[in-house]
Amino acid sequence: MLAPEQLIESAEKARRAIASETARLRSELEKVSLDIHAHPELCYEEVFAHDTICKFLESNGFAVQRGAYGIPTCFEAETGTGDEIVILCAEYDALPGIGHACGHNLIALSSITGFVAAAKAAVELGFAGRIRLLGTPAEEGGSGKVKLLEAGAFEGAAAALMSHPTSMNRIAEVEGLAGAAGLVTIAASMVKTEFTGRTAHAGATPWQGLNALDAAVSAYTSISMLRQQIKPADRIHGVITNGGVAPNVIPDKTSMVYGIRSRSAAGLNDLVRRVKNCFEAAATATDCKVNTQTELFYADQILNPTLCGAFTEEMALLGDKFLPIAKETVSSSTDMGNVSHALPSFHCSYGIESGSASNHTAGFTAAAATPDALHRAVRVGMGLAMLTVRLLIDSTFRQSVRAAFESAKET
């Protein structure tokens, strides 16, 4: 264990090493991000992004496992030795039709920067510990990190870290504010259901049919009535994806997709149960069969105030003002929420200049490739690097992070 004065000295040396390595690799790092932005790929199809990042890492001397954990577009790079592990998560999937409208090319940039810069600091300072860069595909509706959790990718880690860009308009409530170290996201699920009845001629022999469209409409109506009895932050929104093919044919197959959101994983579980009851009741009423599947389940984000406070301090040293914890919960969801229920996690939000455009719009896609966005993402990456270093060199800090995680899980 290092003495307090040794920790201060080591941290200063680490900051200098991180700044130097970031400056040395800056143009390469930004090119990786811009190349990913120019080649948007949907969840589990991120072949170009996967290969581009792996080539960059390999060309800079890092061993990379491609197609890690049985997922073709996942990768893992690790450096260092020892029992303690810190994981930086890189996202790089895009959205249908509008490309990198959530700025995942910037998420990759920050995490890659954090990894290579922290690795350099580890070499120069000679401290023990393993630093892992984990390529996490399919955040946009594919539950990539959930699959990686199940595969053991996060097992034994002291913490998992990442960042997320948003519009500066969303976070600039205080003049000069660059972002929020802690951002509360909500739990979300997608539920698909299919009703099966029996077809018949609607004009000649309707009594021979079992109307699957009636079942879908009954479920839709019941869920609409359910909305009156849910909490203000809860959301239920859905569509009928198949309602039949012709008006004179009683439909024997219909299908629906619903998005369901709640403040907590426990609240979401209960809300999903109530929605499924509506499907079951509709099937009973129409004598149809029903098959319901929960496509994904993103848990709420558990914040770690110790990590948030340390990141805020590091970004202040770089000249950026961050709120330790955002004042309001946002209505978005992420599979990093599931990770935060399994181990201490960090998922900050920082602003980029995007005018009036918010995430998931074409305007934000354009903003995610600007010099301003790249500059801010790299600076956040330097903050992630220092957070990594502090977790590995300061056992007291690491224990505080773990204690904060255990405390949050109990509440």
Disulfide bonds with the S-S distance in Angstrom:
none
